[in-house]
């Protein structure tokens, strides 16, 4: 374990196993619906790639770059840096997110996609942190792991753009972000 990690809370083996389980559920539930998986960049990339391998039905993919975090805290405002190109009108959408925490980002994206006419919208997330919610938001349907309010990095999750490349999720030591 790296010296900046306090503890590993979700190993790579556990992540792959959970992605397989969720991929099978999505395959069954969307086999005749040709869903659009929309990844929320940048954090979703490892989870999106792993999850997608386990979904065995026709689907399209696209990405949005949205953010509400700077460092270890939410700014409270959602900014869209890159929008999707696929037309989602009357389409089933699965938002793929690294973590649902405050609820601000995910709910803003859901509102936008509903305005664009999505037939249905569900959320697949690597991590769910319900204690972090600052607004009422749509709850994720597909959750790999629910976590306590700890600052985590790895498997796409970052601190100031670092640590995304870890193949597991770990709790970042306070000494790293409380300088």
N, C-alpha and C positions, 0 to 999 in steps of 0.2 A: 504494500500500500504506500502511496506517495506521502511525503511528509506534510503536505498541506491538507490532507484529508483526515478528518476526525474518525469517521467510520463509514464503511460501505453499507448502504441500506438496500441496494438492489443490484445484484450481480449480473453479469452478462448472461450467464446461463438462465437465470430467473427471467430476465427480460425476453430472451428468445422464446422460452416456454410460454410466457404470457402472450406474446405476439402471435404465436401459433394458435392458442386458444381463441383469441379475439378474431384472428383472421378466419378461422372456421365459422365463428358466429356471423361475421359479416358476409362470408360466402353464402351461407344458408339464407340469411335474411335479405340479401340483395341479388340473388342469383338471376332474377328476371328483370332487374331494375337498372342495370348499367349505371352505377353511382359515379359521381365525380368526387374524388378525394382531393381536398384542398389542404395543402400543408401550409402552416404558418411559420414562415422563415424567421430566423435561421435555425432556431432550436429544434425544429421538428425533424431535421434531415436524417439523423441516424434512426430515430423511431419510425419515421415514414418509410425509409428504405427497408427496415426489418419487417414492419407490419405488411407492407405491400407484397412481400415474398410469400406470405401465407394466405393471401386472398385469391381464391381460385374462381373468379367470375369476371366477366367483362367490366371494365371500368376505365374512366379517364382520370388524368391527374393534372393538377395545376397548383400554383403557389401564390401566396400573398406574403408580402413583407410588412408586418405591422408590429408596432412596439408601444409599450407603456412603461418600460423599465429603463433606469439608468443606474448602473452600479447594482446595489442590493435593494433598492426601493422603487416602487411604482411612482411614476410622475403624476398619475391620475388622468393623463390625457393620452388618447390613442392616436398614433400617427400612422398613415398608410404610405409606405415607401414604394411598393410595387403591388399592382392590382392583378387579378386573374384576367385571362383572355377568353376562357371558355364561357359560352352563354349557359347560364344555369337555370334559365326560365323553365319551369315545369320539370326540373331534374331533382333527383335525390342527391343530397350533398352530405359528405362526411368530412367534417373539419378535423384535421390531424394536428394535434398540439403537443408540445413537450410537457407543459404543466398548466393546469388550470388553478390559479392562485387567487388573485383579487377579484377575478370575474370581469374586470373592465374590458380587456382586450377581446375576449371571446364573445361577450355580449354585444359589443360594438360591431364585430364582424358578422354575427348572427343577424343583427338589425339590418345591416347593409345587404346581406344576401336575401333576407326576407323581402326587402324592398325591391330586389331584382327578380323576384318571382320564383325562388326555389320551392319545389314541391314539398320537400322535407329537409330538415337539417338535424344531424346528430353529431356528437363530438366523440372522437377517440383520443384519449390522452395517455401519455406515458405515466404521468403523475397527477394526482388530484390532491390539492391542499385546501380542504373545505374551511379550515380555521382562518385562512387568509382572505376569505371573501369580504369585500367592502361594499358590494352591491349584490342584489338578488340577480342571479343569472341562470340560464339553462344549465342543468346538471349534465355532466358527461354520461353517455350511455355505455361507452367502452372504456374501462379504466384498468390500466395495468397494475397500479399500486396507489393506495391512498396513504398519504404521509402526514406526519405532525408538522407543526410550523418550525421547520429548520431550513437553513440556507443550504441548498443542494446544488451540485454541479455534476457534469458528466453526461454522456450519452446525449449530447446536444445542448444541455443546460450550461450556462456560462456565468462567470463573474467578470465583467468588463471585457467580454469577448474571449476569455481564456477558459481552458478546461473542457471545452465542448468535445474534444477528441477522446476523452476517457471512455472505455468500453463498459463502464458501470456507472451507477449513480452513487455519489458519496456526499457526506456532510462536510462542507468547507469549514476549516478551523476559523474561529472568530479572529484570530490574530492576523489572518490574511485580509479580511475586509473591514476591520476596525482599526485602521492605522491612523 
